[in-house]
Amino acid sequence: MVCAGEIFLELFAAVICPGTSEWSPSLGPGAGTSIILRNAPQPILYNGRLMVDWAKRSGLGRETLINAARTTVAAVTSLLLARSLKLPEFYWAPISTIVILLSTINPMTLAWQRFAGTALGAALGALIATFVSSSWAVYGAGIFACGLICGLLRVGSAYRFAAITLTIVLLIAHQSPPWIVALHRFIEVSLGIAVALVVTVIWREPVNETG
């Protein structure tokens, strides 16, 4: 006799994977039910039956879990370090860490781009804010100057980070002097970059297991 639980298991497989299962009750007591799932990714044997590895099928495989844990540890580490240094805008540290870790670009390459761009944007933004009153024309000139300087220094890939940093220094109201704001911004980003690079060395990115 085929038990009700075995019939339910077959029906469940047919609903989840329509057209991919066959049910053939074995003869004899205690023989169980044979469930064959065709065209299913990497089935595993469990209690005499072929079952689908639902974790990988749903996208929650080993690679996803490790990558999420790795990013979480790095971001929280950056946050705690930035807070311990009493940086006013500490959130830029974990943001930088996340940008480096989750980018498809080589971490060292992206870290250099972000470091150089932040340094340039912070310095130029502080210089402009110290001697010129902020306006849309001044801001536009600063963004244009960032592009020219990055080109002259052969660091064109850092232009986006320089422009972002200059925007923050010039357009966001701060109580501290421009040079202090620029310095804090540079320290926060540099801290996030450092944490990201350390994590990439001691905790390698998981290899994509496909096929």
C-alpha positions in Angstrom: 0.0 0.0 0.0 1.2 3.5 -0.8 0.8 5.7 2.3 -0.9 9.1 2.1 2.3 10.9 2.9 4.0 9.4 -0.2 1.0 10.4 -2.4 1.2 14.0 -1.0 4.9 14.1 -1.7 4.4 13.2 -5.3 1.6 15.7 -5.7 3.8 18.4 -4.1 6.6 17.6 -6.6 4.2 17.7 -9.5 2.9 21.2 -8.5 6.4 22.6 -8.0 7.9 21.1 -11.1 5.0 20.4 -13.4 5.9 17.9 -16.2 9.1 16.8 -14.6 8.1 14.1 -12.2 6.9 10.5 -12.3 5.3 8.5 -9.5 5.6 4.7 -9.4 4.6 3.0 -6.1 6.9 0.0 -5.3 5.3 -3.3 -4.5 5.6 -4.8 -1.0 5.4 -3.4 2.5 7.9 -0.7 3.5 9.3 -0.4 -0.1 8.4 3.3 -0.3 7.7 5.4 -3.3 10.1 6.2 -6.1 10.0 9.8 -7.2 12.0 10.8 -10.2 12.5 14.5 -11.0 13.8 15.0 -14.5 15.5 18.2 -15.8 15.9 19.4 -12.2 19.2 21.0 -11.1 21.5 18.8 -9.0 19.1 16.4 -7.3 20.2 14.8 -4.0 19.3 11.4 -2.6 17.3 11.5 0.6 15.6 8.5 2.3 15.6 6.5 -1.0 14.1 9.4 -3.0 15.6 11.9 -5.5 14.9 15.4 -4.2 15.7 18.8 -5.6 18.2 21.0 -4.0 15.7 23.8 -3.3 18.2 26.1 -1.8 20.2 26.5 -5.0 17.0 26.6 -7.1 15.7 29.6 -5.1 19.0 31.4 -5.3 20.0 30.9 -1.7 23.0 28.7 -2.3 26.3 28.7 -0.5 27.7 31.5 -2.6 24.9 33.9 -1.8 25.0 33.2 2.0 28.8 33.6 2.2 28.7 36.8 0.2 25.9 38.3 2.4 27.8 37.3 5.6 31.1 38.7 4.2 29.5 42.1 3.3 27.7 42.3 6.6 30.8 41.8 8.7 32.8 44.3 6.6 30.1 47.0 6.7 29.5 46.6 10.5 33.3 46.7 11.1 33.6 50.0 9.1 30.6 51.5 11.0 32.1 50.6 14.4 35.5 51.9 13.6 34.2 55.2 12.2 32.0 55.7 15.3 34.9 54.9 17.6 36.9 57.7 15.9 33.9 60.0 16.4 33.7 60.9 12.8 30.7 63.2 12.2 29.5 61.5 9.0 30.5 58.0 10.0 28.1 56.4 7.5 30.5 57.1 4.6 32.8 54.4 5.9 30.4 51.5 5.5 29.1 53.0 2.2 32.7 52.9 0.8 33.2 49.4 2.1 30.1 48.2 0.4 30.9 49.9 -2.9 34.3 48.2 -3.0 33.2 44.8 -2.0 30.2 44.5 -4.2 31.7 46.0 -7.3 32.4 43.8 -10.4 35.7 45.8 -10.8 38.9 44.6 -9.3 38.9 45.8 -5.6 42.4 47.2 -5.8 41.6 49.2 -8.9 38.3 50.5 -7.6 39.9 51.3 -4.2 42.6 53.4 -5.9 40.0 55.2 -8.0 37.9 56.1 -5.0 40.9 57.1 -2.9 42.4 59.4 -5.5 39.0 60.8 -6.5 38.0 61.5 -2.9 41.3 63.2 -2.1 41.1 65.4 -5.2 37.4 66.3 -4.7 37.9 67.1 -1.0 40.9 69.3 -1.6 39.3 71.2 -4.5 36.0 71.5 -2.8 37.6 72.9 0.4 39.7 75.3 -1.7 36.7 76.7 -3.5 34.5 76.9 -0.4 37.2 78.8 1.5 37.6 81.6 -1.0 34.4 81.7 -3.1 30.8 81.9 -2.1 28.8 78.9 -3.2 26.4 79.2 -6.2 25.3 77.1 -9.1 28.0 78.7 -11.4 30.8 78.1 -8.8 29.6 74.5 -8.4 29.5 73.9 -12.2 33.0 75.4 -12.5 34.2 73.1 -9.8 32.8 70.0 -11.4 34.4 71.0 -14.7 37.7 71.7 -13.0 37.6 68.2 -11.4 37.3 66.6 -14.9 40.2 68.7 -16.2 42.5 67.9 -13.3 41.7 64.2 -13.4 42.6 64.2 -17.1 45.9 66.0 -16.5 46.8 63.6 -13.7 45.9 60.6 -15.9 43.3 59.4 -13.3 40.2 59.9 -15.4 38.5 56.9 -13.8 38.6 58.7 -10.5 36.6 61.6 -11.9 33.2 60.4 -10.7 34.4 60.0 -7.1 36.1 63.5 -7.2 32.9 65.0 -8.5 30.8 63.3 -5.8 33.1 64.5 -3.0 33.2 68.0 -4.3 29.4 68.0 -4.5 29.2 67.0 -0.8 31.7 69.6 0.3 30.2 72.5 -1.6 26.4 71.8 -1.5 25.7 70.3 1.9 25.6 72.8 4.8 28.1 72.1 7.5 28.9 73.8 10.8 32.7 73.1 10.5 35.1 75.0 8.2 35.4 73.6 4.7 38.9 72.1 5.3 37.7 70.2 8.3 34.7 68.8 6.4 37.0 67.8 3.5 39.4 66.1 5.9 36.6 64.2 7.7 35.2 63.1 4.3 38.6 61.8 3.2 39.2 59.9 6.5 35.7 58.3 6.4 36.1 57.1 2.8 39.7 55.9 3.4 38.7 53.9 6.4 35.9 52.2 4.5 38.4 51.4 1.6 40.9 50.0 4.1 38.4 47.7 5.7 37.2 46.5 2.3 40.7 45.7 1.1 41.5 43.8 4.4 38.3 41.7 4.0 39.2 40.9 0.3 42.5 39.5 1.5 41.5 37.5 4.6 38.0 36.4 3.3 38.0 35.6 -0.4 35.0 36.1 -2.5 33.2 32.7 -3.0 33.6 31.0 -6.3 30.4 30.9 -8.4 29.3 27.3 -8.4 27.4 26.7 -11.6 26.9 23.8 -13.8 
